[in-house]
């Protein structure tokens, strides 16, 4: 389950930021998660709670902002939203798509005491 490894990385980022600000507790973490990132939001939520145990993030709320997948269609020259890799262009039906967004995953904001 790669979501646990992802959450351990999130906790490392959170702990670094808490140290930088000489704080002791995190109230919430805002995570941007692209639809095409291959990470399930439900699994991330579960794994975050487990990974946060006995850390400064224990009990912190995890707010996930899901970002859509976007691709450039080489056939009709349009930027289109896609739900998953392998989808066809919703405008022209072509499968010649280049993903341009939706794979990202980043800690966008922290609420720290």
N, C-alpha and C positions, 0 to 999 in steps of 0.2 A: 504494500500500500504506500505509494509515493507521497500521498497527502501528509503522512506523519513526518516524513523528511522535510517537506515544505514547511510545515508548522514549526518544526524545530528551528528552521532558518528564520522564520518570522520572530520566534522568541529571542533568538540571538540579536536580531535587529532592534527589537524592543528593549532588551537589556542594555545594549550599547547606548541608546538614546536616553534611557533613564540614568545611566552613569554620567553621561555628558551634562545632564541638567541637575545632577545631585538630588534626584527625587527618590521616592521609595515605593511608589505604587502607580500602576497603570489602570485607568478606568475603562478605556475603550481603545480598540484598534480598528481602523478603517482600512480594508483591503480591497484594492481593485483587482478584479479577476476576469480575464477575458474568456469569452465563451469557447474559444478554440485552444485554451491553455491545457486541456486534458486533465483538469482538476475538478472534481465534483464538489460544488459548494457545501452540500450536506456533509460530506466526508471531511472537508476542511474545517467546518464548524465543530464536528465531533473531535477531531484530532487536535484542534487548537485548545479545547478545554482540557484534554489530557496532557498535552505538551506544556501547558501553562501551570500545571500543578507544582506547588512549592517554588514558584518563581515570582518575580515582581508583577507578572501578568495574571496571576491566579485570580479568578473571579472577574476578570475584565470581559467586557462585551466585545464580541467580534462582529463588526458590521461589514458585510460583503456587498460591494457595488459591482454588479455584473455588467461587463462591457460587451457589446455585440461584436461578432465577427464581421469584418469588412474585407472585400476583395475587389480588385480591378479586373474587369472583364476585357480581355484582349480582342474579343470579337466586336462588341458594341461600344467599347471605350467608356464604360460607365463604372462608377464606384457603387458596389451593391452590398447589401447586408446578407450574410450567410449564417446559417445555424451550425454548420459543421463542414469540415473539409470534405471534398467530393461532391458537394452540392452543385447544381447547375446555376447559371445566371438566371435570376428571376425575370430579367427583361427579355433576353433573347434565347435562353435555353442552352447556351454554350457551356462547355466544361473547361474552357481555357481561362481559368481564374488564377490570379496571383494574390495571395493573402497579403493585406496591407495593415490590418489591425485585428485585435481580438485574441492575440496569443499572450499578451502581457499579464504579469502578476506583480503587484507592488504594494508595499505599505504606504498608503497615501497620507494618513494622519494618525496621530496618537493623542489621547487625552490623558495627561499625566498629572498626578497630585504633586 
